Amino acid sequence: MLVTENQKMRIASKSENIFLVEKMIEDICELFNISEDYYGNILVALTEAVNNAIHHGNKTNPNKNIDISFKALPTHISFVVKDEGDGFNYNALPDPTNPENIEKPNGRGVFLMINLADKVTFEDNGSKVVLDFNIASSKI
């Protein structure tokens, strides 16, 4: 995939399509000379957003799509992940660091996104997430 300063991708809601997102992230980070540590943050945050869109937003319905877009600005890069689901109340998620939630096998995706991205914004009732990363401070 040739990465430009603006990129769009549509994938079906299948877990096996995550590799397409991983490849896009790899290409973008290489193009913009993103440090390896920051690459890891982008990789985990964006794949969590896409996994949430697949499993929670689109309920793993392969007939529903996920739109992923990328935009490069002078100081940051921005990713948008949009599913076809009804959204969710992102303000009412249980805290995965609370002792009663530590052993639960899921429920950490939004927490990881918020802690790994420089800015996370939920739109369209939670069916769209915008992840911003400050690349000015991430270069080697």
Steps between C-alpha positions, in 0.01 A plus 500: 500500500635840406444730796430865436425783739132404487397138484170314520431132538180298530507151647231242571437420867727196513782457750732376227491847341700646789818417306396761239483763774835388641659533155355849457642605839839355413508689169389829660754477781778423253399786271490753785807363680305426818711364784465132586352575844236729355430248224402255775256750650339564162484130417332399827260795517385473139465121497298525824270755334455275196447189714235686701333607175500141373384326818292759685390749235423267210449188715740305274254528212713449185238687297574818696807710429748706694640816348850599607652827392834663561606861473844651548537853627827681574499413871279194527341210325135414542315173450123465481326165549129489418275195533138444395376427851274702728784629716545475875519716810875556518458701822350203688766233446624309803854585609720201407746593776241452777572180696164345403587542130867395501428134427244565225622384158377811316407862560841662454480626140377852566729527803799408283401744225466786748834421663697443178368773270563867568132578449192279458164634391176303468241620249173375351386357834824303530490327160787722385830547683772749411852420621759779484874450542750784536773400256709811560621354830530141376770530236842352561 
